[in-house]
């Protein structure tokens, strides 16, 4: 999966302990790989859920002096008015959409799939959920923002996921993606999906990272949105 023409390794996967009837597809942040999040999900895994953590391709990132690093798309700046890599964001979203379709082909209905991501990965997850024609079970968006937000007119509650459930988490001490970005994203999302389905969780003292309390909240969200089916 990639945000440009470069290939990337196969995703890190935490398989279901029994037959998978649901899936979580989670995208890491800038400079990371899927392995760290696969390890995190292994600690909160549910037996009927498959966790898929793709690796971003390596590309030069403008924000980091054009150094090559794992990235879903280029980042030009962190200010709210910074230019955005529209082509890269859309390419990454299309590849995430392809992963969703692959899981549907494997027998997991799209409404049994949760998208998620941290930071840049969360941005791709949010954008994909709002543009996908696949009905999803929900989105977990950590320490992130909604990219290309001007492409979504105010109060345009349409699309396959207008009723989707969103868990958005953010640390109040995040120096890279400030809390105000998370708060503004939550308010924007409430104009695009059913407001009562949007949950915002704030973590005191948390920097640009995750914490055990947050992982517990993520597990509870997944348990609620992806319950066992049949005699599981």
VEXDREN-850151 format. One record per residue (C-alpha): residue number from 0; residue in three letters; x, y, z. Coordinates in nm, 3 decimals, padded with zeros to 5 digits. Each point is the difference from the previous one (the first is absolute). Example, Ala and Ser with C-alpha at 12.3 -4.5 7.8 and 13.67 -1.06 7.14 Angstrom:
// VEXDREN-850151
@resi=0 resn=ALA px=01.230 py=-00.450 pz=00.780
@resi=1 resn=SER px=00.137 py=00.344 pz=-00.066
This chain:
// VEXDREN-850151
@resi=0 resn=UNK px=00.000 py=00.000 pz=00.000
@resi=1 resn=UNK px=00.144 py=00.336 pz=-00.088
@resi=2 resn=UNK px=-00.060 py=00.366 pz=-00.058
@resi=3 resn=UNK px=00.208 py=00.009 pz=-00.317
@resi=4 resn=UNK px=00.131 py=-00.239 pz=-00.263
@resi=5 resn=UNK px=00.251 py=-00.164 pz=00.231
@resi=6 resn=UNK px=-00.072 py=-00.343 pz=00.140
@resi=7 resn=UNK px=-00.015 py=-00.081 pz=00.370
@resi=8 resn=UNK px=00.040 py=-00.324 pz=00.195
@resi=9 resn=UNK px=-00.302 py=-00.214 pz=00.080
@resi=10 resn=UNK px=-00.193 py=00.119 pz=00.307
@resi=11 resn=UNK px=00.075 py=-00.117 pz=00.353
@resi=12 resn=UNK px=-00.294 py=-00.216 pz=00.102
@resi=13 resn=UNK px=-00.132 py=-00.119 pz=00.335
@resi=14 resn=UNK px=-00.219 py=-00.292 pz=-00.107
@resi=15 resn=UNK px=-00.326 py=-00.087 pz=00.172
@resi=16 resn=UNK px=00.028 py=-00.277 pz=00.259
@resi=17 resn=UNK px=-00.283 py=-00.175 pz=-00.181
@resi=18 resn=UNK px=-00.185 py=00.070 pz=-00.323
@resi=19 resn=UNK px=00.014 py=00.374 pz=-00.070
@resi=20 resn=UNK px=-00.345 py=00.155 pz=-00.025
@resi=21 resn=UNK px=00.120 py=00.360 pz=00.033
@resi=22 resn=UNK px=00.310 py=00.206 pz=-00.075
@resi=23 resn=UNK px=00.181 py=00.313 pz=00.111
@resi=24 resn=UNK px=00.222 py=00.170 pz=-00.259
@resi=25 resn=UNK px=00.231 py=00.246 pz=00.177
@resi=26 resn=UNK px=00.254 py=00.239 pz=-00.157
@resi=27 resn=UNK px=00.310 py=00.111 pz=00.190
@resi=28 resn=UNK px=00.140 py=00.352 pz=00.018
@resi=29 resn=UNK px=00.284 py=00.173 pz=-00.183
@resi=30 resn=UNK px=00.334 py=-00.180 pz=00.026
@resi=31 resn=UNK px=-00.145 py=-00.309 pz=00.165
@resi=32 resn=UNK px=-00.095 py=-00.347 pz=-00.127
@resi=33 resn=UNK px=-00.299 py=-00.225 pz=00.050
@resi=34 resn=UNK px=00.194 py=-00.226 pz=00.237
@resi=35 resn=UNK px=-00.028 py=00.231 pz=00.303
@resi=36 resn=UNK px=-00.377 py=00.020 pz=-00.030
@resi=37 resn=UNK px=-00.033 py=-00.373 pz=-00.067
@resi=38 resn=UNK px=00.176 py=-00.054 pz=00.333
@resi=39 resn=UNK px=-00.235 py=00.247 pz=00.169
@resi=40 resn=UNK px=-00.309 py=-00.172 pz=-00.138
@resi=41 resn=UNK px=00.134 py=-00.342 pz=00.097
@resi=42 resn=UNK px=-00.032 py=00.122 pz=00.358
@resi=43 resn=UNK px=-00.371 py=00.085 pz=-00.034
@resi=44 resn=UNK px=-00.103 py=-00.252 pz=-00.265
@resi=45 resn=UNK px=-00.347 py=-00.150 pz=-00.023
@resi=46 resn=UNK px=-00.009 py=-00.365 pz=-00.113
@resi=47 resn=UNK px=-00.229 py=00.055 pz=-00.301
@resi=48 resn=UNK px=00.175 py=00.312 pz=-00.131
@resi=49 resn=UNK px=00.288 py=00.017 pz=-00.250
@resi=50 resn=UNK px=00.230 py=00.303 pz=00.038
@resi=51 resn=UNK px=00.171 py=00.126 pz=-00.316
@resi=52 resn=UNK px=00.278 py=00.259 pz=00.037
@resi=53 resn=UNK px=00.141 py=00.105 pz=-00.340
@resi=54 resn=UNK px=00.342 py=00.157 pz=-00.047
@resi=55 resn=UNK px=00.029 py=00.334 pz=-00.179
@resi=56 resn=UNK px=00.246 py=00.023 pz=-00.289
@resi=57 resn=UNK px=00.320 py=00.196 pz=00.043
@resi=58 resn=UNK px=-00.006 py=00.343 pz=-00.164
@resi=59 resn=UNK px=00.160 py=00.344 pz=00.041
@resi=60 resn=UNK px=-00.197 py=00.214 pz=00.246
@resi=61 resn=UNK px=00.014 py=00.375 pz=-00.052
@resi=62 resn=UNK px=-00.062 py=00.077 pz=00.368
@resi=63 resn=UNK px=00.312 py=-00.198 pz=00.095
@resi=64 resn=UNK px=00.242 py=00.157 pz=-00.246
@resi=65 resn=UNK px=-00.098 py=-00.246 pz=-00.275
@resi=66 resn=UNK px=00.148 py=-00.290 pz=00.194
@resi=67 resn=UNK px=-00.126 py=-00.342 pz=-00.103
@resi=68 resn=UNK px=-00.225 py=-00.167 pz=00.257
@resi=69 resn=UNK px=-00.318 py=-00.209 pz=00.021
@resi=70 resn=UNK px=-00.285 py=00.234 pz=-00.090
@resi=71 resn=UNK px=-00.351 py=-00.037 pz=-00.140
@resi=72 resn=UNK px=00.027 py=00.336 pz=-00.177
@resi=73 resn=UNK px=00.223 py=00.307 pz=-00.004
@resi=74 resn=UNK px=-00.038 py=00.260 pz=00.275
@resi=75 resn=UNK px=00.088 py=00.359 pz=-00.085
@resi=76 resn=UNK px=-00.069 py=00.156 pz=00.339
@resi=77 resn=UNK px=-00.194 py=-00.039 pz=00.325
@resi=78 resn=UNK px=-00.187 py=00.330 pz=00.007
@resi=79 resn=UNK px=-00.377 py=-00.004 pz=-00.076
@resi=80 resn=UNK px=00.052 py=00.201 pz=-00.320
@resi=81 resn=UNK px=00.293 py=-00.207 pz=-00.134
@resi=82 resn=UNK px=-00.029 py=-00.143 pz=-00.350
@resi=83 resn=UNK px=-00.100 py=-00.367 pz=-00.014
@resi=84 resn=UNK px=00.116 py=-00.287 pz=-00.218
@resi=85 resn=UNK px=-00.342 py=-00.058 pz=-00.154
@resi=86 resn=UNK px=00.120 py=-00.257 pz=-00.254
@resi=87 resn=UNK px=00.191 py=-00.194 pz=00.265
@resi=88 resn=UNK px=-00.290 py=00.002 pz=00.246
@resi=89 resn=UNK px=-00.240 py=-00.125 pz=-00.265
@resi=90 resn=UNK px=00.244 py=-00.270 pz=-00.115
@resi=91 resn=UNK px=00.045 py=-00.124 pz=00.358
@resi=92 resn=UNK px=-00.377 py=-00.001 pz=00.045
@resi=93 resn=UNK px=-00.050 py=-00.199 pz=-00.319
@resi=94 resn=UNK px=00.246 py=-00.259 pz=00.121
@resi=95 resn=UNK px=-00.173 py=-00.022 pz=00.336
@resi=96 resn=UNK px=-00.327 py=-00.045 pz=-00.188
@resi=97 resn=UNK px=00.163 py=-00.289 pz=-00.187
@resi=98 resn=UNK px=00.090 py=-00.164 pz=00.332
@resi=99 resn=UNK px=-00.364 py=00.030 pz=00.112
@resi=100 resn=UNK px=-00.117 py=-00.163 pz=-00.322
@resi=101 resn=UNK px=00.253 py=-00.280 pz=00.045
@resi=102 resn=UNK px=-00.137 py=-00.080 pz=00.344
@resi=103 resn=UNK px=-00.355 py=00.005 pz=-00.137
@resi=104 resn=UNK px=00.118 py=-00.244 pz=-00.267
@resi=105 resn=UNK px=00.146 py=-00.213 pz=00.281
@resi=106 resn=UNK px=-00.347 py=-00.024 pz=00.155
@resi=107 resn=UNK px=-00.011 py=00.284 pz=00.253
@resi=108 resn=UNK px=-00.286 py=00.244 pz=-00.075
@resi=109 resn=UNK px=00.102 py=00.365 pz=-00.013
@resi=110 resn=UNK px=-00.236 py=00.080 pz=00.289
@resi=111 resn=UNK px=00.218 py=-00.234 pz=00.210
@resi=112 resn=UNK px=00.315 py=00.202 pz=-00.076
@resi=113 resn=UNK px=00.136 py=00.287 pz=00.209
@resi=114 resn=UNK px=00.254 py=00.241 pz=-00.148
@resi=115 resn=UNK px=00.249 py=00.171 pz=00.222
@resi=116 resn=UNK px=00.325 py=00.185 pz=00.012
@resi=117 resn=UNK px=00.244 py=00.206 pz=00.200
@resi=118 resn=UNK px=00.094 py=00.354 pz=-00.107
@resi=119 resn=UNK px=00.056 py=-00.005 pz=-00.378
@resi=120 resn=UNK px=-00.153 py=-00.348 pz=-00.014
@resi=121 resn=UNK px=-00.309 py=00.124 pz=00.183
@resi=122 resn=UNK px=-00.032 py=00.278 pz=-00.254
@resi=123 resn=UNK px=-00.012 py=-00.256 pz=-00.283
@resi=124 resn=UNK px=-00.253 py=-00.212 pz=00.194
@resi=125 resn=UNK px=-00.234 py=00.297 pz=00.055
@resi=126 resn=UNK px=00.021 py=00.114 pz=-00.362
@resi=127 resn=UNK px=-00.062 py=-00.354 pz=-00.128
@resi=128 resn=UNK px=-00.302 py=-00.056 pz=00.223
@resi=129 resn=UNK px=-00.160 py=00.322 pz=-00.123
@resi=130 resn=UNK px=00.061 py=-00.078 pz=-00.368
@resi=131 resn=UNK px=-00.051 py=-00.378 pz=-00.007
@resi=132 resn=UNK px=-00.309 py=-00.166 pz=-00.145
@resi=133 resn=UNK px=00.057 py=-00.290 pz=00.240
@resi=134 resn=UNK px=-00.206 py=00.015 pz=00.320
@resi=135 resn=UNK px=00.242 py=-00.035 pz=00.290
@resi=136 resn=UNK px=-00.041 py=-00.096 pz=00.365
@resi=137 resn=UNK px=00.187 py=00.308 pz=00.117
@resi=138 resn=UNK px=00.325 py=00.194 pz=00.020
@resi=139 resn=UNK px=00.265 py=00.038 pz=00.271
@resi=140 resn=UNK px=00.190 py=00.327 pz=-00.053
@resi=141 resn=UNK px=00.296 py=00.065 pz=00.229
@resi=142 resn=UNK px=00.192 py=00.328 pz=00.034
@resi=143 resn=UNK px=-00.100 py=00.103 pz=-00.351
@resi=144 resn=UNK px=-00.192 py=00.240 pz=-00.223
@resi=145 resn=UNK px=-00.236 py=-00.008 pz=-00.298
@resi=146 resn=UNK px=00.198 py=00.066 pz=-00.319
@resi=147 resn=UNK px=-00.143 py=00.191 pz=-00.296
@resi=148 resn=UNK px=-00.274 py=00.114 pz=00.237
@resi=149 resn=UNK px=-00.116 py=00.270 pz=-00.243
@resi=150 resn=UNK px=-00.103 py=-00.278 pz=-00.239
@resi=151 resn=UNK px=-00.281 py=-00.086 pz=00.242
@resi=152 resn=UNK px=-00.266 py=00.277 pz=00.000
@resi=153 resn=UNK px=-00.145 py=00.091 pz=00.336
@resi=154 resn=UNK px=-00.287 py=-00.225 pz=00.108
@resi=155 resn=UNK px=00.033 py=-00.228 pz=-00.304
@resi=156 resn=UNK px=-00.112 py=-00.311 pz=00.187
@resi=157 resn=UNK px=-00.006 py=-00.234 pz=-00.297
@resi=158 resn=UNK px=00.178 py=-00.310 pz=-00.120
@resi=159 resn=UNK px=00.010 py=-00.357 pz=00.117
@resi=160 resn=UNK px=00.138 py=00.092 pz=00.344
@resi=161 resn=UNK px=-00.217 py=00.292 pz=00.106
@resi=162 resn=UNK px=-00.108 py=-00.206 pz=00.302
@resi=163 resn=UNK px=00.341 py=-00.142 pz=00.082
@resi=164 resn=UNK px=00.138 py=-00.005 pz=00.354
@resi=165 resn=UNK px=00.323 py=00.186 pz=00.068
@resi=166 resn=UNK px=00.237 py=-00.023 pz=00.295
@resi=167 resn=UNK px=00.242 py=00.290 pz=-00.006
@resi=168 resn=UNK px=00.282 py=00.013 pz=00.255
@resi=169 resn=UNK px=00.254 py=00.275 pz=00.068
@resi=170 resn=UNK px=00.257 py=00.097 pz=00.262
@resi=171 resn=UNK px=-00.029 py=00.346 pz=00.150
@resi=172 resn=UNK px=00.380 py=00.044 pz=-00.014
@resi=173 resn=UNK px=00.055 py=-00.105 pz=-00.362
@resi=174 resn=UNK px=00.277 py=00.226 pz=-00.142
@resi=175 resn=UNK px=-00.026 py=-00.123 pz=-00.361
@resi=176 resn=UNK px=-00.374 py=-00.016 pz=-00.064
@resi=177 resn=UNK px=-00.134 py=00.246 pz=00.257
@resi=178 resn=UNK px=-00.319 py=-00.072 pz=00.189
@resi=179 resn=UNK px=-00.179 py=00.281 pz=-00.182
@resi=180 resn=UNK px=00.036 py=-00.197 pz=-00.326
@resi=181 resn=UNK px=-00.168 py=-00.299 pz=00.163
@resi=182 resn=UNK px=-00.279 py=00.216 pz=00.144
@resi=183 resn=UNK px=-00.062 py=00.172 pz=-00.333
@resi=184 resn=UNK px=-00.005 py=-00.336 pz=-00.176
@resi=185 resn=UNK px=-00.261 py=-00.131 pz=00.243
@resi=186 resn=UNK px=-00.222 py=00.301 pz=-00.060
@resi=187 resn=UNK px=00.038 py=-00.041 pz=-00.377
@resi=188 resn=UNK px=-00.080 py=-00.371 pz=00.018
@resi=189 resn=UNK px=-00.318 py=00.075 pz=00.193
@resi=190 resn=UNK px=-00.122 py=00.194 pz=-00.306
@resi=191 resn=UNK px=00.079 py=-00.291 pz=-00.232
@resi=192 resn=UNK px=-00.130 py=-00.300 pz=00.196
@resi=193 resn=UNK px=-00.265 py=-00.050 pz=00.268
@resi=194 resn=UNK px=00.131 py=00.221 pz=00.285
@resi=195 resn=UNK px=-00.103 py=-00.241 pz=00.276
@resi=196 resn=UNK px=00.219 py=-00.269 pz=-00.160
@resi=197 resn=UNK px=00.317 py=00.208 pz=00.051
@resi=198 resn=UNK px=00.196 py=-00.061 pz=00.322
@resi=199 resn=UNK px=00.300 py=00.214 pz=00.094
@resi=200 resn=UNK px=00.240 py=-00.122 pz=00.270
@resi=201 resn=UNK px=00.261 py=00.229 pz=00.155
@resi=202 resn=UNK px=00.309 py=-00.132 pz=00.182
@resi=203 resn=UNK px=00.170 py=00.224 pz=00.253
@resi=204 resn=UNK px=00.374 py=00.040 pz=-00.045
@resi=205 resn=UNK px=00.013 py=-00.218 pz=-00.312
@resi=206 resn=UNK px=00.247 py=00.110 pz=-00.267
@resi=207 resn=UNK px=-00.009 py=-00.113 pz=-00.367
@resi=208 resn=UNK px=-00.032 py=-00.366 pz=00.094
@resi=209 resn=UNK px=-00.240 py=-00.257 pz=00.142
@resi=210 resn=UNK px=-00.054 py=-00.109 pz=00.361
@resi=211 resn=UNK px=-00.147 py=-00.304 pz=00.180
@resi=212 resn=UNK px=-00.322 py=00.184 pz=00.090
@resi=213 resn=UNK px=-00.049 py=00.084 pz=-00.367
@resi=214 resn=UNK px=00.053 py=-00.362 pz=-00.105
@resi=215 resn=UNK px=-00.270 py=-00.108 pz=00.247
@resi=216 resn=UNK px=-00.240 py=00.253 pz=-00.154
@resi=217 resn=UNK px=00.086 py=-00.130 pz=-00.348
@resi=218 resn=UNK px=-00.066 py=-00.359 pz=00.108
@resi=219 resn=UNK px=-00.340 py=00.097 pz=00.143
@resi=220 resn=UNK px=-00.091 py=00.181 pz=-00.322
@resi=221 resn=UNK px=00.096 py=-00.304 pz=-00.209
@resi=222 resn=UNK px=-00.193 py=-00.234 pz=00.233
@resi=223 resn=UNK px=-00.312 py=00.214 pz=-00.040
@resi=224 resn=UNK px=00.023 py=00.052 pz=-00.375
@resi=225 resn=UNK px=00.120 py=-00.352 pz=-00.089
@resi=226 resn=UNK px=-00.182 py=-00.241 pz=00.234
@resi=227 resn=UNK px=00.025 py=-00.376 pz=-00.057
@resi=228 resn=UNK px=-00.251 py=-00.147 pz=-00.242
@resi=229 resn=UNK px=-00.190 py=-00.327 pz=00.015
@resi=230 resn=UNK px=00.136 py=-00.244 pz=00.259
@resi=231 resn=UNK px=00.339 py=00.168 pz=00.042
